[in-house]
Amino acid sequence: MRAVIQRAWGGPDVLEVAEVPRPEAGPGEVLVRVAAAGVNPADWKIRSGAVRRFGEPPFTLGLDVAGVVEAVGGGVSGFRPGDAVFGNTAPPDGSYAEFVAVPQERLAHVPDGLDLVHAAALPTAALTAWQPLVRVAGVSAGQRVLVHAAGGGVGHLAVQIAKARGAYVIGTARAAKHAFLRGLGADELVDYTVEDFAEAVRDVDVVLDPIAGDYGPRSLRTLKPGGLLVDVRGTGPDRTEVRRLADEAGLRFTGFGFAPSGADLAELAGAGVRAVVDEVLPLEDAAKAHALSETGRVAGKIVLAV
């Protein structure tokens, strides 16, 4: 089968299309014929070597997949050949390929009305928004939620999720993305290029932060007493300091990394959460997709059509 592989750490140019052995579904696994693979910032961070938790190259990138079940391994229940599914994969056997074997607990059925391209855009970004807002913060009606990088992959989904749960949603984004975000339900928007959100926003219950750096300490100033700041980058060297500042101010802080979950994917898709796809590129253009993602100017998600 064809797959996009990398043999070394580096820039987008290290990605190449190669012929590799087709996987088989092992016990508890589902073999998926890939229709589309979502592109995430984590992909190019792994490619560059900034994130090395998946081991050394060579490997195939890709954390998000949507496609059709080709075969199932022993012990699999709930999936059968021909089912449309979506979920999470990981290097060294990622989704930038024509087939991928996925543990059954990481997959969900694609709901009616959701095509495979948009399904592939959901898993990592949607779970990174859904799990902290729903499972950790328990966002509810009447609360005020601040979403940073609201126009990005995680942010535009977080806006939808918080709004669907009845929250008043505030987002930080460039002015060019404000109309897009109002269409998704944002109540208030701050152009961070001309206005300091830490001065403009107050009495927030929950902040969702995929940026960190100085955004952490500054976000604490927007929270009401007992409010919660969630850093969703997965890991970060500056978390100790933010946690100390939060404790001193009587606020709450938590670092969060999403966990693959087919059950959560089924729930969020059933709740009507939809990814906006900014660009669809062929598998062979994975390097171009990474270069676009690294600009930080994408509205929504990039997807590779396999």
HELIX and SHEET records of a PDB file:
HELIX    1   1 PRO A   12  VAL A   14  5                                   3    
HELIX    2   2 PRO A   41  SER A   48  1                                   8    
HELIX    3   3 GLN A  104  ARG A  106  5                                   3    
HELIX    4   4 LEU A  116  ALA A  120  1                                   5    
HELIX    5   5 PRO A  123  TRP A  130  1                                   8    
HELIX    6   6 GLN A  131  VAL A  136  3                                   6    
HELIX    7   7 GLY A  153  ALA A  164  1                                  12    
HELIX    8   8 ALA A  175  LYS A  177  5                                   3    
HELIX    9   9 HIS A  178  GLY A  183  1                                   6    
HELIX   10  10 PHE A  197  ALA A  200  1                                   4    
HELIX   11  11 TYR A  215  LEU A  220  1                                   6    
HELIX   12  12 ARG A  239  GLU A  248  1                                  10    
HELIX   13  13 GLY A  262  GLY A  270  1                                   9    
HELIX   14  14 LEU A  283  ASP A  285  5                                   3    
HELIX   15  15 ALA A  286  GLU A  294  1                                   9    
SHEET    1   A 3 LEU A  15  GLU A  19  0                                        
SHEET    2   A 3 ARG A   2  GLN A   6 -1                                        
SHEET    3   A 3 PHE A  59  THR A  60 -1                                        
SHEET    1   B 5 PHE A  99  PRO A 103  0                                        
SHEET    2   B 5 GLU A  29  VAL A  39 -1                                        
SHEET    3   B 5 ASP A  64  VAL A  72 -1                                        
SHEET    4   B 5 ALA A  84  ASN A  88 -1                                        
SHEET    5   B 5 LEU A 107  HIS A 109 -1                                        
SHEET    1   C 4 PHE A  99  PRO A 103  0                                        
SHEET    2   C 4 GLU A  29  VAL A  39 -1                                        
SHEET    3   C 4 LYS A 301  ALA A 305 -1                                        
SHEET    4   C 4 VAL A 277  PRO A 282  1                                        
SHEET    1   D 6 GLU A 188  VAL A 190  0                                        
SHEET    2   D 6 TYR A 168  THR A 172  1                                        
SHEET    3   D 6 ARG A 144  VAL A 147  1                                        
SHEET    4   D 6 VAL A 204  ASP A 209  1                                        
SHEET    5   D 6 LEU A 223  ASP A 231  1                                        
SHEET    6   D 6 ARG A 252  GLY A 255  1                                        
END                                                                             
